[in-house]
Amino acid sequence: MTTEPSVERKKSCTCDAEAKPFVGPEDMRGFDPATALGVPGSFPFTRGPHRTMYRERFWTMRQFAGFGSADDTNQRFKYLLEHGQTGLSTAFDLPTLMGRDSDDALSLGEVGRCGVAISSLADMRRLFDGIDLGAVSTSMTINAPAAILLAFYIAVAQEQGVPVENLRGTLQNDILKEFHAQNEYVFPPRPSVKLVIDTIEYGTKYMQQWNTVSISGYHIREAGASAAEELAFTLADGIEYTKESIERGLDVDDFAPRLSFFFDVHNDFFEEIAKLRASRRIWSRVMRDRFGAKKERSWLLRMHCQTAGVTLTEQQPMNNIMRVAYQALAGVLGGTQSLHCNSMDETLALPSEQACKIALRTQQVIAHETNVKQSVDPLGGSYFIEKLTNEIEAKALAIIDQIDAMGGVVQAIDRGFFRRAITESAQAQQRAIDSGEQKVVGVTDFVEDGPPGIPILQITQDTEDAQVAGLKELKAKRDQARHKAALEKLREDARAEVNVMPALIEAAKADATVGEMMETMKSVFGAYDGGPEW
């Protein structure tokens, strides 16, 4: 299928051999610091969303965790909290991410392997057993079934006696990027977006401390997009959710302050810092000038960052500790509000406790030993950083204009635009490695023979067997009449195009499973076949 040519992708000056060896004032003609920078905590927030940034409070240290059964992950959560983690971040297994129950034929062999298996309210109850949901902030990385997992979380909180308005955390819930990169979609784009807007509407009314969508560039970048493409595609998705929420009848200043973003941090140190700074500047102007938001909090782009999984290597995995440390420092210098450091062994298996502790300690060393909290945006005003920030901003805005010209994100998905652009960038990056232009320590250069030599975590078949047995027992013992009525109500609400969150919460309490709720909605919304073959 023929699509519009993607925006020309060139290397940034940080890795271009033809670039000038230094940048000076002559390269910044026409640059007005007062307009482009301001001061931290003020429009356009280039220098940070808060005036004092880390001087008063560090970023949230939110290590991603999840494997095996709900009980296994509950123990890991408590381990991380005991060692100084300040927020929980939940990884789900592939069946859960795809909206399938653990006993589904397509789930067998994958249960608990790459995250925690959650099929029912009973699983969610065990996942947070002994953890006060009124006292902890929780992030959940889930997309197609995100509304269902949020319903489970709400139901567990209510069982604990925690009012829904007191819940703090983030639901990833960014389905658009699944059609660009990660491919963990179930329903077609339009009903998928409708479910996201249902959660935004519900959160705006009842969960004012909860971020009901985390608009995610991470998976776009991991699939091979450039820094500018990651930024442009992510903000374009945010624009789409904002438009749809306004069309639902929500006031932009009521929901915009709870939108959050999630970015990847790669190896090009200065480029990543510039990307994060540019993201705030672009978003503040989009919200103020395009959508007419009046509140300053609506202009803020608040972000979580994660170090780049795709840069980790199986060879010499100890080298990953250094990669992660530099990437984490770039995220901090770029002004992130929350950070996850990858573990050194993630190319080999799920992270071991020791590797998780090192990843957490990496953040703590940056926070407590480097004194980075002393100055807000310490690189601000550097000719090099400001020029690079301007360049990434210009590239991202050009791509956003191109998406707008197609009619928006959904229309661009229908035309295969995102997949083509990401594939072209991924191929260019791989060619640079294959040619030797881009070196990878321990892989293309400084190679050593022999096994990795570190212990790894292994998930046994016993975990899957126990999960499947427990699920079958729940299905046999639940109140069948209540269960049937709850799923029928969900079907009716989906067909009537009303907000399905109340029906999902009731279905969760009636012990309907993830797979059953997804199949019920699929009977109304249909399933997505993967889109055009561009």
C-alpha positions as CSV (number, residue, x, y, z in Angstrom):
1,M,0.0,0.0,0.0
2,T,1.3,3.4,-0.9
3,T,1.6,5.9,2.0
4,E,2.9,9.4,2.3
5,P,6.7,9.5,2.6
6,S,7.8,9.8,6.2
7,V,9.6,12.9,7.4
8,E,13.3,12.8,6.5
9,R,15.2,11.3,9.4
10,K,18.8,12.5,9.9
11,K,21.2,11.9,12.7
12,S,21.3,14.5,15.4
13,C,24.4,16.5,15.7
14,T,25.4,14.5,18.7
15,C,26.5,11.6,16.6
16,D,27.1,13.2,13.2
17,A,30.8,13.3,12.1
18,E,30.1,16.2,9.9
19,A,28.7,18.4,12.7
20,K,30.7,21.3,14.1
21,P,33.0,20.4,17.0
22,F,31.4,23.0,19.2
23,V,28.3,25.3,19.2
24,G,28.5,29.0,19.9
25,P,26.3,32.1,20.0
26,E,26.5,32.4,16.2
27,D,24.4,29.2,16.0
28,M,21.7,30.6,18.1
29,R,20.7,33.7,16.2
30,G,17.0,34.4,16.6
31,F,16.8,32.3,19.8
32,D,15.0,34.2,22.6
33,P,15.7,32.6,25.9
34,A,12.8,34.4,27.6
35,T,10.4,32.9,25.1
36,A,11.9,29.5,24.6
37,L,13.1,28.8,28.2
38,G,11.5,31.0,30.9
39,V,12.3,29.7,34.3
40,P,11.7,26.3,35.8
41,G,8.0,25.8,36.8
42,S,6.7,28.4,34.3
43,F,5.5,28.4,30.7
44,P,6.7,26.8,28.5
45,F,8.3,24.5,31.1
46,T,11.4,23.7,29.0
47,R,13.5,23.9,32.2
48,G,11.2,21.7,34.2
49,P,7.5,21.4,35.4
50,H,8.3,22.6,38.9
51,R,10.3,25.6,40.2
52,T,12.5,23.7,42.6
53,M,12.4,20.2,41.0
54,Y,14.4,17.8,43.1
55,R,15.6,20.3,45.7
56,E,12.5,19.6,47.7
57,R,11.5,16.1,46.5
58,F,13.2,13.5,44.4
59,W,11.6,11.8,41.4
60,T,9.5,8.7,42.2
61,M,11.7,5.6,42.1
62,R,9.2,3.2,40.4
63,Q,10.9,-0.1,39.5
64,F,8.8,-2.3,37.1
65,A,8.0,-5.7,38.7
66,G,5.9,-8.7,37.9
67,F,6.4,-12.4,37.3
68,G,4.7,-15.7,38.0
69,S,1.7,-15.7,40.2
70,A,0.1,-12.9,42.1
71,D,1.7,-14.2,45.3
72,D,5.2,-14.2,43.7
73,T,4.8,-10.6,42.6
74,N,3.3,-9.5,45.9
75,Q,6.5,-10.7,47.6
76,R,8.7,-8.8,45.0
77,F,6.6,-5.6,45.6
78,K,7.2,-5.9,49.4
79,Y,10.9,-6.6,48.8
80,L,11.3,-3.4,46.7
81,L,9.3,-1.3,49.1
82,E,11.5,-2.6,52.0
83,H,14.6,-1.5,50.0
84,G,13.5,2.1,49.4
85,Q,11.3,2.0,46.3
86,T,8.7,4.8,46.5
87,G,6.1,3.6,44.0
88,L,4.9,0.3,42.6
89,S,4.9,-0.5,38.9
90,T,3.1,-3.7,37.6
91,A,4.2,-5.8,34.7
92,F,1.6,-8.3,33.5
93,D,2.2,-11.5,31.5
94,L,1.4,-11.8,27.8
95,P,-2.0,-13.5,28.2
96,T,-3.2,-10.7,30.5
97,L,-1.8,-8.1,28.2
98,M,-3.8,-9.7,25.3
99,G,-7.0,-9.9,27.4
100,R,-6.9,-13.7,27.8
101,D,-7.5,-15.9,30.8
102,S,-4.7,-18.1,32.1
103,D,-6.6,-21.2,31.1
104,D,-7.2,-20.1,27.5
105,A,-5.6,-22.5,25.0
106,L,-3.5,-19.6,23.6
107,S,-2.2,-18.7,27.0
108,L,-0.6,-22.1,27.8
109,G,3.2,-21.9,28.0
110,E,3.1,-18.1,28.6
111,V,1.4,-17.8,32.0
112,G,3.5,-15.8,34.4
113,R,6.5,-15.9,32.1
114,C,7.0,-12.2,31.3
115,G,4.9,-10.7,34.0
116,V,2.3,-11.5,36.6
117,A,-0.8,-13.5,35.6
118,I,-4.0,-11.7,36.5
119,S,-7.3,-13.2,35.4
120,S,-9.7,-12.3,38.1
121,L,-10.5,-10.1,41.1
122,A,-9.1,-12.9,43.3
123,D,-5.7,-12.6,41.6
124,M,-5.7,-8.8,42.0
125,R,-6.7,-9.2,45.7
126,R,-3.6,-11.5,46.2
127,L,-1.3,-9.2,44.2
128,F,-1.9,-6.4,46.7
129,D,-2.4,-8.4,49.9
130,G,-0.9,-6.6,52.8
131,I,-0.3,-3.4,50.8
132,D,-2.4,-0.4,51.7
133,L,-3.7,1.0,48.4
134,G,-4.5,4.3,50.1
135,A,-0.8,4.8,51.0
136,V,1.0,3.6,47.9
137,S,1.1,4.9,44.3
138,T,0.7,2.1,41.7
139,S,1.4,2.1,38.0
140,M,-0.1,-0.6,35.8
141,T,1.3,-1.3,32.3
142,I,-1.7,-2.6,30.5
143,N,-3.5,-1.4,27.4
144,A,-6.2,-3.3,25.6
145,P,-7.8,-4.7,28.8
146,A,-6.7,-1.6,30.8
147,A,-10.3,-0.6,31.9
148,I,-10.8,-4.1,33.3
149,L,-7.6,-4.1,35.4
150,L,-8.5,-0.6,36.7
151,A,-11.9,-2.1,37.6
152,F,-10.1,-4.9,39.6
153,Y,-7.9,-2.3,41.3
154,I,-10.9,-0.2,42.3
155,A,-12.7,-3.2,43.7
156,V,-9.7,-4.3,45.8
157,A,-9.4,-0.7,47.1
158,Q,-13.1,-0.7,48.1
159,E,-12.6,-4.0,49.9
160,Q,-9.7,-2.4,51.8
161,G,-12.0,0.5,52.7
162,V,-10.0,3.0,50.6
163,P,-12.2,5.6,48.9
164,V,-11.7,5.7,45.1
165,E,-10.9,9.4,45.2
166,N,-7.8,8.6,47.4
167,L,-6.2,6.2,44.9
168,R,-2.9,7.4,43.4
169,G,-1.2,6.0,40.4
170,T,-1.2,5.6,36.7
171,L,-2.9,3.3,34.1
172,Q,-0.8,3.1,30.9
173,N,-4.0,2.6,28.8
174,D,-2.4,4.1,25.7
175,I,-3.9,1.9,23.0
176,L,-2.9,4.1,20.0
177,K,0.8,3.2,20.4
178,E,-0.2,-0.5,20.2
179,F,-1.2,0.1,16.6
180,H,2.1,1.9,15.9
181,A,4.5,-0.5,17.5
182,Q,3.7,-3.0,20.2
183,N,0.7,-4.8,18.5
184,E,-1.0,-5.7,21.8
185,Y,-4.4,-4.5,20.5
186,V,-7.7,-6.5,20.5
187,F,-10.4,-4.2,19.3
188,P,-10.3,-1.9,16.2
189,P,-8.8,1.6,16.7
190,R,-12.0,3.6,17.1
191,P,-13.7,1.5,19.8
192,S,-10.3,1.0,21.5
193,V,-10.0,4.8,21.8
194,K,-13.6,5.0,23.1
195,L,-12.5,2.7,26.0
196,V,-9.6,5.0,26.8
197,I,-12.0,8.0,26.9
198,D,-14.3,6.0,29.2
199,T,-11.5,5.7,31.7
200,I,-10.5,9.4,31.3
201,E,-14.1,10.4,31.9
202,Y,-14.5,8.1,34.9
203,G,-11.2,9.3,36.4
204,T,-12.1,12.9,35.9
205,K,-15.3,12.4,37.9
206,Y,-14.2,10.1,40.6
207,M,-10.4,9.6,40.7
208,Q,-8.8,13.1,40.7
209,Q,-5.4,11.8,41.9
210,W,-5.2,9.0,39.3
211,N,-3.6,9.3,35.9
212,T,-6.0,7.3,33.7
213,V,-3.7,7.3,30.7
214,S,0.1,7.3,30.3
215,I,0.8,8.4,26.8
216,S,3.8,6.2,25.9
217,G,6.7,6.8,23.6
218,Y,8.7,4.0,25.2
219,H,7.4,1.1,23.0
220,I,7.5,3.3,19.9
221,R,11.2,4.0,20.5
222,E,11.9,0.3,21.4
223,A,10.5,-0.7,18.0
224,G,13.1,1.4,16.3
225,A,11.8,5.0,16.0
226,S,14.2,7.9,16.2
227,A,14.1,10.3,19.2
228,A,12.2,12.9,17.1
229,E,9.7,10.3,16.0
230,E,9.2,9.0,19.5
231,L,8.5,12.5,20.6
232,A,6.2,13.4,17.7
233,F,4.2,10.2,17.7
234,T,3.7,10.3,21.5
235,L,2.5,13.9,21.5
236,A,0.3,13.2,18.5
237,D,-1.4,10.4,20.4
238,G,-1.9,12.8,23.3
239,I,-3.5,15.3,21.0
240,E,-5.9,12.6,19.8
241,Y,-7.0,11.6,23.3
242,T,-7.4,15.3,24.1
243,K,-9.6,15.9,21.0
244,E,-11.7,12.8,21.8
245,S,-12.2,13.8,25.4
246,I,-13.4,17.2,24.5
247,E,-15.8,15.7,22.0
248,R,-17.1,13.5,24.8
249,G,-18.1,16.8,26.6
250,L,-15.2,17.0,29.1
251,D,-13.7,20.4,29.9
252,V,-10.0,20.4,28.9
253,D,-9.0,21.9,32.2
254,D,-10.8,19.1,34.1
255,F,-8.9,16.2,32.6
256,A,-5.7,17.6,31.2
257,P,-3.9,17.9,34.5
258,R,-4.1,14.1,34.9
259,L,-2.7,13.2,31.5
260,S,0.8,11.8,31.9
261,F,3.6,10.7,29.5
262,F,6.1,7.9,29.4
263,F,9.4,8.2,27.5
264,D,12.4,5.9,26.6
265,V,15.9,7.1,27.5
266,H,18.6,5.8,25.1
267,N,22.3,6.0,25.0
268,D,22.7,9.3,23.1
269,F,23.1,11.3,26.4
270,F,22.5,14.9,25.3
271,E,19.9,14.0,22.7
272,E,17.8,12.3,25.3
273,I,18.0,15.3,27.6
274,A,17.1,17.6,24.8
275,K,14.1,15.4,23.8
276,L,12.6,15.6,27.3
277,R,13.1,19.3,27.5
278,A,11.5,19.8,24.0
279,S,8.5,17.6,25.0
280,R,7.5,20.0,27.7
281,R,7.8,23.0,25.5
282,I,5.7,21.5,22.6
283,W,3.0,20.2,24.9
284,S,2.5,23.4,26.9
285,R,1.9,25.3,23.6
286,V,-0.4,22.6,22.2
287,M,-2.5,22.7,25.4
288,R,-2.6,26.5,25.7
289,D,-2.8,27.6,22.1
290,R,-4.5,24.6,20.3
291,F,-6.9,23.5,22.9
292,G,-7.4,26.7,24.9
293,A,-6.6,25.3,28.3
294,K,-6.6,28.0,30.9
295,K,-5.1,26.3,34.0
296,E,-1.3,26.2,34.2
297,R,-1.5,22.6,35.4
298,S,-3.1,21.7,32.1
299,W,-0.1,23.0,30.3
300,L,2.3,20.8,32.2
301,L,3.8,17.7,30.7
302,R,4.5,15.3,33.6
303,M,6.6,12.2,32.6
304,H,7.8,8.8,33.7
305,C,11.0,7.6,32.1
306,Q,12.5,4.2,31.7
307,T,16.0,3.2,30.6
308,A,16.2,1.6,27.1
309,G,15.6,-2.1,27.1
310,V,16.6,-2.4,23.5
311,T,20.1,-1.2,24.3
312,L,20.8,-4.0,26.8
313,T,22.9,-6.9,25.6
314,E,23.0,-10.6,26.4
315,Q,26.8,-10.5,25.9
316,Q,28.7,-9.2,29.0
317,P,25.4,-8.3,30.8
318,M,27.4,-6.5,33.6
319,N,28.0,-3.7,31.0
320,N,24.2,-3.0,31.2
321,I,24.7,-1.6,34.6
322,M,26.7,1.2,33.2
323,R,24.4,1.8,30.2
324,V,21.4,2.1,32.6
325,A,23.2,4.5,34.9
326,Y,24.0,6.9,32.2
327,Q,20.5,6.7,30.7
328,A,19.0,7.2,34.2
329,L,21.2,10.3,34.7
330,A,20.0,11.7,31.3
331,G,16.4,11.1,32.5
332,V,17.1,13.0,35.7
333,L,18.9,15.9,33.9
334,G,16.0,16.0,31.5
335,G,13.6,16.6,34.4
336,T,11.6,13.4,34.8
337,Q,9.0,13.0,37.6
338,S,9.4,9.2,37.8
339,L,12.0,6.7,36.8
340,H,12.6,3.0,36.3
341,C,16.0,1.6,35.8
342,N,16.2,-1.7,33.8
343,S,18.0,-4.7,35.4
344,M,21.2,-6.0,33.9
345,D,19.8,-9.5,33.3
346,E,16.7,-8.6,31.3
347,T,18.0,-9.9,28.0
348,L,18.4,-13.3,29.6
349,A,15.3,-13.7,31.8
350,L,13.0,-11.9,34.2
351,P,15.1,-9.8,36.6
352,S,16.5,-11.5,39.7
353,E,16.2,-9.9,43.1
354,Q,19.9,-9.0,43.1
355,A,19.6,-7.4,39.7
356,C,16.5,-5.4,40.7
357,K,18.3,-4.2,43.8
358,I,21.3,-3.0,41.7
359,A,18.9,-1.1,39.4
360,L,17.1,0.5,42.4
361,R,20.5,1.4,44.0
362,T,21.5,3.0,40.7
363,Q,18.7,5.5,41.2
364,Q,19.6,6.0,44.9
365,V,23.2,6.7,44.1
366,I,22.2,9.3,41.5
367,A,19.8,10.9,44.0
368,H,21.9,10.9,47.1
369,E,25.5,10.9,46.0
370,T,25.9,13.0,42.9
371,N,24.2,16.2,44.2
372,V,22.2,16.5,41.0
373,K,19.3,17.9,43.0
374,Q,21.3,21.1,43.7
375,S,20.5,22.9,40.4
376,V,17.3,22.8,38.4
377,D,18.0,22.2,34.7
378,P,21.8,22.6,35.2
379,L,22.5,22.2,31.4
380,G,20.0,24.9,30.5
381,G,21.6,27.8,28.6
382,S,24.3,25.5,27.1
383,Y,24.6,26.5,23.4
384,F,24.8,22.8,22.5
385,I,21.8,21.7,24.6
386,E,19.6,24.6,23.5
387,K,20.4,24.1,19.8
388,L,19.7,20.4,20.1
389,T,16.5,21.0,21.9
390,N,15.4,23.4,19.1
391,E,16.3,20.9,16.4
392,I,14.4,18.0,18.0
393,E,11.4,20.3,18.6
394,A,11.4,21.4,14.9
395,K,11.6,17.8,13.7
396,A,8.8,16.7,16.0
397,L,6.5,19.6,15.0
398,A,7.0,18.8,11.3
399,I,6.0,15.2,11.9
400,I,2.9,16.3,14.0
401,D,1.9,18.6,11.1
402,Q,2.2,15.6,8.7
403,I,-0.1,13.5,10.9
404,D,-2.6,16.4,11.2
405,A,-2.6,16.7,7.4
406,M,-3.8,13.1,7.2
407,G,-6.7,13.8,9.5
408,G,-5.2,12.7,12.8
409,V,-3.7,9.6,14.4
410,V,-6.5,7.1,13.6
411,Q,-6.5,8.1,10.0
412,A,-2.7,7.8,9.9
413,I,-2.9,4.3,11.4
414,D,-5.4,3.4,8.7
415,R,-2.8,4.4,6.1
416,G,0.1,2.5,7.6
417,F,2.1,5.7,8.3
418,F,3.5,4.9,11.7
419,R,4.6,1.4,11.0
420,R,6.4,2.4,7.8
421,A,8.2,5.3,9.5
422,I,9.3,3.1,12.5
423,T,10.5,0.3,10.2
424,E,12.6,2.7,8.1
425,S,14.2,4.1,11.2
426,A,14.9,0.7,12.7
427,Q,16.5,-0.5,9.5
428,A,18.7,2.6,9.4
429,Q,19.8,2.0,13.0
430,Q,20.6,-1.7,12.2
431,R,22.6,-0.8,9.1
432,A,24.7,1.6,11.2
433,I,25.5,-1.3,13.6
434,D,26.1,-3.8,10.8
435,S,28.5,-1.4,9.0
436,G,30.5,-0.7,12.2
437,E,29.5,3.0,12.2
438,Q,27.7,2.4,15.5
439,K,29.7,0.4,18.1
440,V,28.1,-1.8,20.7
441,V,30.5,-2.7,23.5
442,G,30.8,-6.4,24.0
443,V,28.9,-7.2,20.8
444,T,30.6,-5.5,17.9
445,D,33.8,-4.5,19.7
446,F,35.7,-5.7,22.8
447,V,34.1,-9.1,22.4
448,E,34.7,-12.0,24.9
449,D,33.9,-15.6,24.6
450,G,31.9,-17.6,27.2
451,P,28.5,-17.6,28.9
452,P,27.1,-14.6,30.7
453,G,28.1,-16.0,34.0
454,I,25.3,-14.6,36.2
455,P,22.4,-16.4,37.9
456,I,18.9,-15.9,36.3
457,L,15.3,-16.2,37.5
458,Q,13.3,-19.1,36.1
459,I,9.6,-19.6,36.1
460,T,8.5,-23.2,36.3
461,Q,5.5,-25.0,34.9
462,D,4.2,-25.4,38.5
463,T,3.3,-21.6,38.5
464,E,1.1,-22.0,35.4
465,D,-0.5,-25.2,36.7
466,A,-1.4,-23.6,40.0
467,Q,-2.8,-20.5,38.3
468,V,-5.0,-22.5,35.9
469,A,-6.3,-24.7,38.7
470,G,-7.2,-21.7,40.8
471,L,-9.0,-20.1,38.0
472,K,-11.0,-23.1,37.2
473,E,-12.0,-23.4,40.9
474,L,-13.1,-19.8,40.9
475,K,-15.3,-20.3,37.8
476,A,-17.0,-23.3,39.4
477,K,-17.7,-21.7,42.7
478,R,-18.8,-18.1,41.8
479,D,-22.4,-16.9,41.9
480,Q,-23.4,-17.9,38.4
481,A,-26.6,-15.7,38.2
482,R,-24.7,-12.6,39.3
483,H,-21.9,-13.4,36.9
484,K,-24.3,-13.8,33.9
485,A,-26.2,-10.6,34.7
486,A,-23.0,-8.6,35.1
487,L,-21.7,-9.7,31.7
488,E,-25.1,-9.0,30.0
489,K,-25.1,-5.5,31.5
490,L,-21.6,-5.0,30.2
491,R,-22.7,-6.1,26.7
492,E,-25.7,-3.7,26.9
493,D,-23.6,-0.7,27.9
494,A,-21.0,-1.4,25.2
495,R,-23.8,-1.7,22.6
496,A,-25.4,1.6,23.9
497,E,-22.0,3.4,23.6
498,V,-22.2,4.6,27.2
499,N,-19.3,4.6,29.7
500,V,-18.6,0.9,30.5
501,M,-16.5,1.5,33.7
502,P,-19.4,1.0,36.1
503,A,-20.4,-2.2,34.3
504,L,-16.8,-3.4,34.4
505,I,-16.5,-2.8,38.2
506,E,-19.7,-4.7,38.8
507,A,-18.5,-7.6,36.5
508,A,-15.2,-7.6,38.5
509,K,-17.0,-8.0,41.7
510,A,-19.2,-10.8,40.2
511,D,-15.9,-12.7,39.5
512,A,-16.1,-12.3,35.7
513,T,-12.6,-12.8,34.3
514,V,-10.5,-10.7,32.1
515,G,-11.1,-13.0,29.1
516,E,-14.8,-13.1,29.7
517,M,-15.1,-9.4,29.8
518,M,-12.9,-8.9,26.7
519,E,-15.0,-11.5,24.8
520,T,-18.2,-9.7,25.8
521,M,-16.9,-6.4,24.5
522,K,-15.5,-8.1,21.4
523,S,-19.0,-9.3,20.5
524,V,-19.9,-5.6,20.2
525,F,-16.7,-3.9,19.1
526,G,-15.3,-6.6,16.9
527,A,-11.6,-7.5,16.6
528,Y,-8.7,-5.8,14.7
529,D,-7.0,-7.7,11.9
530,G,-3.8,-5.8,12.0
531,G,-4.6,-3.1,9.5
532,P,-3.1,-2.4,6.0
533,E,-0.2,-4.2,4.5
534,W,1.8,-1.1,3.6
